[in-house]
Amino acid sequence: MAPPSAAAAAGGLVLWLHGSGETGELSRAQVAPYFSAAPALRLCFPTAPITPIAWNGDEIMINAWFGIPEAPITATTVRDEKGVLKAVEDVHEMLDREVAAGTSPANIFVCGLSQGGCSSRSKCSAVPQNFRRLCCFQWFSSSKEIIRERVPPEARKTPVLWFHGMADGLVLFEAGRAGCAFLRKLGMACVFKAYPGLGHSLVDQELQYFRQWVLERLGISQQTEAAGPSSSS
């Protein structure tokens, strides 16, 4: 990830981590057009390494941040703790370089889809500042033990925006609701957006709301107001 220029650093950064089997370029093609009118905002879409991961008892080679022991993923699925922690270290290095190059920590958004969301969530839990904002789509929480042990008081102030489809057959809706409830018990502000009929995918309604959420927090005016779904509590 190239260091930002002074102007770009002032505009903020969206760091997006893709889901398993995907690439950063595929995510860029889907997400970047929503921010075409905000040139000061930098978008970064790293690609996970091709690695052997556990999947339903077998081993496969795909782009992935960590292994997935079973599918579908439920509220009680055992997580690949070692793999999650390695992904956290990788993301930590990316963000540290951004801050060192001049990007304001208050303007960094760590986002992700599916296991990319899990990686970003775990990363923000381990940061001792409350400056990063987190947005995740169709994701699941990493091990509660990892989060509980690694979340310092300041990191619990990180705002979280969580999207989840109610018809998701890979990461079950129950896993999303349970993960959000757990974050709230830790004292974190987690807004949960539920979408009836949506499976394990990104749709325009989610991304429109996501764009609005990011630009509002950066103080960037929008040509058109994006409508979002109702919040669930």
BALOBA-1460 file (C-alpha; in Angstrom, 3 decimals):
// residues 233
<rec num="1" residu="m" x="0.000" y="0.000" z="0.000"/>
<rec num="2" residu="a" x="1.672" y="3.210" z="-1.212"/>
<rec num="3" residu="p" x="2.078" y="6.099" z="1.251"/>
<rec num="4" residu="p" x="-0.607" y="8.785" z="0.790"/>
<rec num="5" residu="s" x="0.101" y="12.299" z="-0.409"/>
<rec num="6" residu="a" x="-0.581" y="15.149" z="2.024"/>
<rec num="7" residu="a" x="-3.917" y="15.943" z="0.356"/>
<rec num="8" residu="a" x="-5.021" y="12.335" z="0.248"/>
<rec num="9" residu="a" x="-4.007" y="11.784" z="3.843"/>
<rec num="10" residu="a" x="-6.183" y="14.682" z="4.916"/>
<rec num="11" residu="g" x="-9.175" y="13.151" z="3.121"/>
<rec num="12" residu="g" x="-9.158" y="9.870" z="4.968"/>
<rec num="13" residu="l" x="-8.919" y="6.189" z="4.120"/>
<rec num="14" residu="v" x="-11.285" y="3.267" z="3.606"/>
<rec num="15" residu="l" x="-9.413" y="-0.022" z="4.066"/>
<rec num="16" residu="w" x="-11.563" y="-2.860" z="2.712"/>
<rec num="17" residu="l" x="-10.817" y="-6.555" z="3.386"/>
<rec num="18" residu="h" x="-12.516" y="-8.978" z="0.997"/>
<rec num="19" residu="g" x="-14.153" y="-12.309" z="1.790"/>
<rec num="20" residu="s" x="-12.566" y="-15.736" z="1.285"/>
<rec num="21" residu="g" x="-11.978" y="-16.761" z="-2.332"/>
<rec num="22" residu="e" x="-12.139" y="-13.169" z="-3.565"/>
<rec num="23" residu="t" x="-9.522" y="-10.501" z="-4.328"/>
<rec num="24" residu="g" x="-9.008" y="-6.844" z="-3.624"/>
<rec num="25" residu="e" x="-9.592" y="-5.961" z="-7.274"/>
<rec num="26" residu="l" x="-12.989" y="-7.664" z="-7.293"/>
<rec num="27" residu="s" x="-13.953" y="-5.654" z="-4.217"/>
<rec num="28" residu="r" x="-12.655" y="-2.446" z="-5.795"/>
<rec num="29" residu="a" x="-14.840" y="-2.964" z="-8.860"/>
<rec num="30" residu="q" x="-17.917" y="-3.308" z="-6.658"/>
<rec num="31" residu="v" x="-17.259" y="-0.683" z="-3.975"/>
<rec num="32" residu="a" x="-15.112" y="2.079" z="-5.505"/>
<rec num="33" residu="p" x="-17.804" y="3.492" z="-7.869"/>
<rec num="34" residu="y" x="-19.829" y="4.554" z="-4.814"/>
<rec num="35" residu="f" x="-17.049" y="6.994" z="-3.872"/>
<rec num="36" residu="s" x="-16.231" y="8.389" z="-7.321"/>
<rec num="37" residu="a" x="-17.492" y="11.832" z="-6.245"/>
<rec num="38" residu="a" x="-15.139" y="11.918" z="-3.225"/>
<rec num="39" residu="p" x="-11.633" y="12.080" z="-4.757"/>
<rec num="40" residu="a" x="-10.030" y="13.132" z="-1.464"/>
<rec num="41" residu="l" x="-10.983" y="9.789" z="0.088"/>
<rec num="42" residu="r" x="-8.415" y="7.038" z="-0.497"/>
<rec num="43" residu="l" x="-9.650" y="3.483" z="-1.050"/>
<rec num="44" residu="c" x="-7.398" y="0.523" z="-0.355"/>
<rec num="45" residu="f" x="-8.310" y="-3.066" z="-1.303"/>
<rec num="46" residu="p" x="-5.529" y="-5.479" z="-0.304"/>
<rec num="47" residu="t" x="-5.692" y="-9.107" z="-1.417"/>
<rec num="48" residu="a" x="-5.270" y="-11.948" z="1.052"/>
<rec num="49" residu="p" x="-2.520" y="-14.464" z="0.268"/>
<rec num="50" residu="i" x="-3.313" y="-17.771" z="-1.399"/>
<rec num="51" residu="t" x="-3.083" y="-20.181" z="1.457"/>
<rec num="52" residu="p" x="-4.245" y="-23.655" z="2.451"/>
<rec num="53" residu="i" x="-7.228" y="-23.328" z="4.740"/>
<rec num="54" residu="a" x="-9.527" y="-25.764" z="6.467"/>
<rec num="55" residu="w" x="-12.992" y="-25.843" z="4.942"/>
<rec num="56" residu="n" x="-15.592" y="-28.322" z="6.115"/>
<rec num="57" residu="g" x="-12.938" y="-30.860" z="7.086"/>
<rec num="58" residu="d" x="-10.913" y="-30.535" z="3.861"/>
<rec num="59" residu="e" x="-7.972" y="-28.342" z="2.869"/>
<rec num="60" residu="i" x="-8.268" y="-25.984" z="-0.093"/>
<rec num="61" residu="m" x="-6.026" y="-23.296" z="-1.624"/>
<rec num="62" residu="i" x="-7.731" y="-19.903" z="-1.946"/>
<rec num="63" residu="n" x="-7.250" y="-16.234" z="-1.150"/>
<rec num="64" residu="a" x="-8.134" y="-16.108" z="2.532"/>
<rec num="65" residu="w" x="-7.227" y="-14.246" z="5.698"/>
<rec num="66" residu="f" x="-7.668" y="-17.363" z="7.859"/>
<rec num="67" residu="g" x="-9.254" y="-20.817" z="7.885"/>
<rec num="68" residu="i" x="-12.959" y="-21.623" z="8.143"/>
<rec num="69" residu="p" x="-13.442" y="-24.873" z="10.088"/>
<rec num="70" residu="e" x="-17.085" y="-25.378" z="9.129"/>
<rec num="71" residu="a" x="-19.990" y="-24.001" z="7.146"/>
<rec num="72" residu="p" x="-22.530" y="-22.648" z="7.637"/>
<rec num="73" residu="i" x="-21.113" y="-20.459" z="10.387"/>
<rec num="74" residu="t" x="-23.333" y="-20.234" z="13.439"/>
<rec num="75" residu="a" x="-23.187" y="-18.364" z="16.721"/>
<rec num="76" residu="t" x="-21.256" y="-21.285" z="18.245"/>
<rec num="77" residu="t" x="-18.818" y="-22.103" z="15.422"/>
<rec num="78" residu="v" x="-15.230" y="-22.540" z="16.652"/>
<rec num="79" residu="r" x="-12.959" y="-19.916" z="15.063"/>
<rec num="80" residu="d" x="-9.447" y="-20.246" z="13.642"/>
<rec num="81" residu="e" x="-7.908" y="-18.140" z="16.421"/>
<rec num="82" residu="k" x="-4.326" y="-18.482" z="15.191"/>
<rec num="83" residu="g" x="-5.264" y="-17.415" z="11.677"/>
<rec num="84" residu="v" x="-7.348" y="-14.497" z="12.921"/>
<rec num="85" residu="l" x="-4.463" y="-13.186" z="15.029"/>
<rec num="86" residu="k" x="-2.104" y="-13.384" z="12.033"/>
<rec num="87" residu="a" x="-4.592" y="-11.400" z="9.938"/>
<rec num="88" residu="v" x="-4.807" y="-8.824" z="12.735"/>
<rec num="89" residu="e" x="-1.023" y="-8.370" z="12.647"/>
<rec num="90" residu="d" x="-1.093" y="-7.833" z="8.870"/>
<rec num="91" residu="v" x="-3.829" y="-5.198" z="9.078"/>
<rec num="92" residu="h" x="-2.049" y="-3.547" z="12.008"/>
<rec num="93" residu="e" x="1.024" y="-3.009" z="9.825"/>
<rec num="94" residu="m" x="-1.074" y="-1.430" z="7.044"/>
<rec num="95" residu="l" x="-2.735" y="1.015" z="9.418"/>
<rec num="96" residu="d" x="0.468" y="1.928" z="11.211"/>
<rec num="97" residu="r" x="2.031" y="2.873" z="7.864"/>
<rec num="98" residu="e" x="-0.973" y="5.051" z="7.051"/>
<rec num="99" residu="v" x="-0.816" y="6.929" z="10.347"/>
<rec num="100" residu="a" x="2.952" y="7.348" z="10.058"/>
<rec num="101" residu="a" x="2.470" y="8.813" z="6.562"/>
<rec num="102" residu="g" x="0.079" y="11.449" z="7.863"/>
<rec num="103" residu="t" x="-3.443" y="10.016" z="7.615"/>
<rec num="104" residu="s" x="-5.516" y="11.231" z="10.542"/>
<rec num="105" residu="p" x="-6.493" y="8.256" z="12.704"/>
<rec num="106" residu="a" x="-9.973" y="9.793" z="13.085"/>
<rec num="107" residu="n" x="-10.446" y="9.447" z="9.312"/>
<rec num="108" residu="i" x="-9.603" y="5.764" z="8.961"/>
<rec num="109" residu="f" x="-12.434" y="3.331" z="8.211"/>
<rec num="110" residu="v" x="-11.641" y="-0.395" z="8.514"/>
<rec num="111" residu="c" x="-14.223" y="-2.384" z="6.575"/>
<rec num="112" residu="g" x="-14.764" y="-5.866" z="5.264"/>
<rec num="113" residu="l" x="-17.046" y="-8.539" z="3.867"/>
<rec num="114" residu="s" x="-17.508" y="-11.913" z="5.570"/>
<rec num="115" residu="q" x="-14.149" y="-13.072" z="6.981"/>
<rec num="116" residu="g" x="-12.685" y="-9.735" z="5.893"/>
<rec num="117" residu="g" x="-15.153" y="-8.164" z="8.302"/>
<rec num="118" residu="c" x="-14.078" y="-10.577" z="10.999"/>
<rec num="119" residu="s" x="-10.437" y="-9.591" z="10.460"/>
<rec num="120" residu="s" x="-11.202" y="-5.888" z="10.603"/>
<rec num="121" residu="r" x="-13.342" y="-6.326" z="13.704"/>
<rec num="122" residu="s" x="-10.598" y="-8.210" z="15.552"/>
<rec num="123" residu="k" x="-8.028" y="-5.646" z="14.464"/>
<rec num="124" residu="c" x="-9.989" y="-2.705" z="15.847"/>
<rec num="125" residu="s" x="-10.504" y="-4.567" z="19.106"/>
<rec num="126" residu="a" x="-6.769" y="-4.735" z="19.664"/>
<rec num="127" residu="v" x="-6.059" y="-1.051" z="19.044"/>
<rec num="128" residu="p" x="-5.637" y="1.027" z="22.222"/>
<rec num="129" residu="q" x="-7.138" y="4.156" z="20.613"/>
<rec num="130" residu="n" x="-10.747" y="4.939" z="19.750"/>
<rec num="131" residu="f" x="-9.923" y="6.634" z="16.462"/>
<rec num="132" residu="r" x="-10.816" y="3.990" z="13.917"/>
<rec num="133" residu="r" x="-14.303" y="3.354" z="12.600"/>
<rec num="134" residu="l" x="-15.487" y="-0.116" z="11.681"/>
<rec num="135" residu="c" x="-18.006" y="-1.235" z="9.073"/>
<rec num="136" residu="c" x="-18.657" y="-4.894" z="8.272"/>
<rec num="137" residu="f" x="-20.938" y="-6.728" z="5.849"/>
<rec num="138" residu="q" x="-22.308" y="-10.272" z="6.275"/>
<rec num="139" residu="w" x="-19.665" y="-11.081" z="8.851"/>
<rec num="140" residu="f" x="-19.164" y="-13.027" z="12.039"/>
<rec num="141" residu="s" x="-17.335" y="-12.212" z="15.235"/>
<rec num="142" residu="s" x="-14.012" y="-13.876" z="15.935"/>
<rec num="143" residu="s" x="-13.481" y="-15.800" z="19.163"/>
<rec num="144" residu="k" x="-15.053" y="-14.017" z="22.099"/>
<rec num="145" residu="e" x="-12.006" y="-14.921" z="24.159"/>
<rec num="146" residu="i" x="-9.724" y="-13.151" z="21.670"/>
<rec num="147" residu="i" x="-11.849" y="-10.020" z="21.733"/>
<rec num="148" residu="r" x="-12.490" y="-9.945" z="25.465"/>
<rec num="149" residu="e" x="-8.804" y="-10.358" z="26.300"/>
<rec num="150" residu="r" x="-7.544" y="-7.850" z="23.732"/>
<rec num="151" residu="v" x="-10.008" y="-4.970" z="23.900"/>
<rec num="152" residu="p" x="-8.521" y="-2.107" z="25.940"/>
<rec num="153" residu="p" x="-10.957" y="0.487" z="27.338"/>
<rec num="154" residu="e" x="-10.212" y="3.104" z="24.659"/>
<rec num="155" residu="a" x="-10.806" y="0.646" z="21.815"/>
<rec num="156" residu="r" x="-14.329" y="0.036" z="23.108"/>
<rec num="157" residu="k" x="-15.196" y="3.523" z="21.901"/>
<rec num="158" residu="t" x="-14.736" y="2.459" z="18.264"/>
<rec num="159" residu="p" x="-18.104" y="2.836" z="16.492"/>
<rec num="160" residu="v" x="-19.257" y="-0.273" z="14.626"/>
<rec num="161" residu="l" x="-21.699" y="-0.495" z="11.697"/>
<rec num="162" residu="w" x="-22.781" y="-4.092" z="11.008"/>
<rec num="163" residu="f" x="-24.803" y="-5.215" z="7.968"/>
<rec num="164" residu="h" x="-26.346" y="-8.688" z="7.731"/>
<rec num="165" residu="g" x="-28.771" y="-10.447" z="5.414"/>
<rec num="166" residu="m" x="-31.551" y="-12.362" z="7.134"/>
<rec num="167" residu="a" x="-31.390" y="-15.075" z="4.436"/>
<rec num="168" residu="d" x="-27.607" y="-15.553" z="4.646"/>
<rec num="169" residu="g" x="-26.927" y="-19.286" z="4.291"/>
<rec num="170" residu="l" x="-23.153" y="-19.121" z="4.848"/>
<rec num="171" residu="v" x="-22.897" y="-16.853" z="7.901"/>
<rec num="172" residu="l" x="-26.242" y="-17.411" z="9.564"/>
<rec num="173" residu="f" x="-28.219" y="-14.406" z="10.750"/>
<rec num="174" residu="e" x="-28.061" y="-15.750" z="14.310"/>
<rec num="175" residu="a" x="-24.258" y="-15.435" z="14.193"/>
<rec num="176" residu="g" x="-24.538" y="-11.781" z="13.233"/>
<rec num="177" residu="r" x="-27.055" y="-10.938" z="15.924"/>
<rec num="178" residu="a" x="-25.061" y="-12.800" z="18.586"/>
<rec num="179" residu="g" x="-21.832" y="-11.064" z="17.592"/>
<rec num="180" residu="c" x="-23.405" y="-7.617" z="17.744"/>
<rec num="181" residu="a" x="-24.968" y="-8.378" z="21.131"/>
<rec num="182" residu="f" x="-21.550" y="-9.441" z="22.428"/>
<rec num="183" residu="l" x="-19.927" y="-6.183" z="21.303"/>
<rec num="184" residu="r" x="-22.651" y="-4.208" z="23.023"/>
<rec num="185" residu="k" x="-22.018" y="-6.117" z="26.237"/>
<rec num="186" residu="l" x="-18.414" y="-4.952" z="26.007"/>
<rec num="187" residu="g" x="-19.710" y="-1.396" z="25.911"/>
<rec num="188" residu="m" x="-19.167" y="-0.839" z="22.184"/>
<rec num="189" residu="a" x="-21.637" y="1.164" z="20.098"/>
<rec num="190" residu="c" x="-22.761" y="-1.310" z="17.422"/>
<rec num="191" residu="v" x="-25.459" y="-0.323" z="14.912"/>
<rec num="192" residu="f" x="-26.964" y="-3.472" z="13.346"/>
<rec num="193" residu="k" x="-28.650" y="-3.284" z="9.929"/>
<rec num="194" residu="a" x="-30.828" y="-6.276" z="9.026"/>
<rec num="195" residu="y" x="-31.934" y="-6.932" z="5.435"/>
<rec num="196" residu="p" x="-34.863" y="-9.348" z="4.880"/>
<rec num="197" residu="g" x="-34.318" y="-11.726" z="1.954"/>
<rec num="198" residu="l" x="-30.619" y="-10.899" z="1.522"/>
<rec num="199" residu="g" x="-28.155" y="-13.773" z="1.309"/>
<rec num="200" residu="h" x="-24.356" y="-13.763" z="1.601"/>
<rec num="201" residu="s" x="-23.685" y="-10.903" z="-0.797"/>
<rec num="202" residu="l" x="-23.408" y="-7.139" z="-1.157"/>
<rec num="203" residu="v" x="-26.310" y="-5.157" z="-2.584"/>
<rec num="204" residu="d" x="-26.821" y="-1.566" z="-3.640"/>
<rec num="205" residu="q" x="-28.944" y="-0.671" z="-0.614"/>
<rec num="206" residu="e" x="-26.126" y="-1.638" z="1.758"/>
<rec num="207" residu="l" x="-23.450" y="0.192" z="-0.194"/>
<rec num="208" residu="q" x="-25.554" y="3.343" z="-0.546"/>
<rec num="209" residu="y" x="-25.992" y="3.452" z="3.221"/>
<rec num="210" residu="f" x="-22.300" y="2.686" z="3.745"/>
<rec num="211" residu="r" x="-21.292" y="5.583" z="1.478"/>
<rec num="212" residu="q" x="-23.555" y="7.963" z="3.333"/>
<rec num="213" residu="w" x="-22.202" y="6.792" z="6.713"/>
<rec num="214" residu="v" x="-18.581" y="7.340" z="5.655"/>
<rec num="215" residu="l" x="-19.028" y="10.698" z="3.941"/>
<rec num="216" residu="e" x="-21.078" y="12.138" z="6.783"/>
<rec num="217" residu="r" x="-18.326" y="11.306" z="9.268"/>
<rec num="218" residu="l" x="-15.728" y="12.941" z="7.040"/>
<rec num="219" residu="g" x="-17.859" y="16.044" z="6.561"/>
<rec num="220" residu="i" x="-18.028" y="15.511" z="2.787"/>
<rec num="221" residu="s" x="-21.226" y="16.816" z="1.185"/>
<rec num="222" residu="q" x="-23.223" y="14.456" z="-1.037"/>
<rec num="223" residu="q" x="-25.040" y="15.265" z="-4.240"/>
<rec num="224" residu="t" x="-27.858" y="12.878" z="-3.448"/>
<rec num="225" residu="e" x="-28.949" y="11.532" z="-0.097"/>
<rec num="226" residu="a" x="-28.703" y="7.747" z="0.167"/>
<rec num="227" residu="a" x="-31.613" y="5.962" z="1.805"/>
<rec num="228" residu="g" x="-30.821" y="3.193" z="4.249"/>
<rec num="229" residu="p" x="-32.685" y="0.374" z="5.943"/>
<rec num="230" residu="s" x="-34.208" y="0.661" z="9.360"/>
<rec num="231" residu="s" x="-31.994" y="-0.128" z="12.339"/>
<rec num="232" residu="s" x="-32.620" y="-3.173" z="14.486"/>
<rec num="233" residu="s" x="-31.848" y="-3.189" z="18.174"/>
